[in-house]
Amino acid sequence: MATTRDGRIIETTTEARQAEPGPSVAALLSISTGLAVLILGVIWFVFFHT
């Protein structure tokens, strides 16, 4: 547990690193990957489809 000493918060390295990427990070990754695939598909269809 974090303690306060001289007005500063003291944590161990394990406590300080316990943040987890929330669902918004996973959603952003999924949406950006999907958009990249879609854009590359459109470019392929316009320029290389015969």
One Martini backbone bead per residue (centre of mass of N, CA, C, O) as a GRO file, in nm:
protein
   50
    1MET     BB    1   0.098   0.035   0.019
    2ALA     BB    2   0.072   0.356   0.012
    3THR     BB    3   0.284   0.612   0.127
    4THR     BB    4   0.355   0.898   0.333
    5ARG     BB    5   0.649   1.113   0.284
    6ASP     BB    6   0.700   1.437   0.298
    7GLY     BB    7   0.451   1.467   0.082
    8ARG     BB    8   0.511   1.180  -0.045
    9ILE     BB    9   0.468   0.913  -0.252
   10ILE     BB   10   0.521   0.571  -0.159
   11GLU     BB   11   0.634   0.315  -0.387
   12THR     BB   12   0.662   0.043  -0.537
   13THR     BB   13   0.723  -0.083  -0.844
   14THR     BB   14   0.474  -0.269  -0.850
   15GLU     BB   15   0.262  -0.055  -0.771
   16ALA     BB   16   0.328   0.152  -1.008
   17ARG     BB   17   0.267  -0.093  -1.247
   18GLN     BB   18  -0.070  -0.164  -1.217
   19ALA     BB   19  -0.160  -0.082  -1.482
   20GLU     BB   20  -0.433  -0.116  -1.712
   21PRO     BB   21  -0.562  -0.169  -2.004
   22GLY     BB   22  -0.841  -0.084  -2.121
   23PRO     BB   23  -1.103  -0.111  -2.340
   24SER     BB   24  -1.014   0.136  -2.511
   25VAL     BB   25  -0.751   0.012  -2.620
   26ALA     BB   26  -0.877  -0.229  -2.767
   27ALA     BB   27  -1.065  -0.064  -2.949
   28LEU     BB   28  -0.850   0.104  -3.091
   29LEU     BB   29  -0.694  -0.133  -3.212
   30SER     BB   30  -0.929  -0.259  -3.372
   31ILE     BB   31  -1.013  -0.013  -3.543
   32SER     BB   32  -0.735   0.049  -3.674
   33THR     BB   33  -0.699  -0.227  -3.807
   34GLY     BB   34  -0.959  -0.226  -3.974
   35LEU     BB   35  -0.895   0.036  -4.133
   36ALA     BB   36  -0.634  -0.063  -4.263
   37VAL     BB   37  -0.760  -0.299  -4.417
   38LEU     BB   38  -0.968  -0.135  -4.574
   39ILE     BB   39  -0.773   0.058  -4.720
   40LEU     BB   40  -0.601  -0.161  -4.856
   41GLY     BB   41  -0.839  -0.286  -5.010
   42VAL     BB   42  -0.911  -0.037  -5.178
   43ILE     BB   43  -0.638   0.001  -5.311
   44TRP     BB   44  -0.627  -0.275  -5.444
   45PHE     BB   45  -0.892  -0.250  -5.609
   46VAL     BB   46  -0.815   0.007  -5.774
   47PHE     BB   47  -0.510  -0.085  -5.882
   48PHE     BB   48  -0.520  -0.437  -5.903
   49HIS     BB   49  -0.785  -0.485  -6.032
   50THR     BB   50  -0.902  -0.691  -6.325
   0.00000   0.00000   0.00000
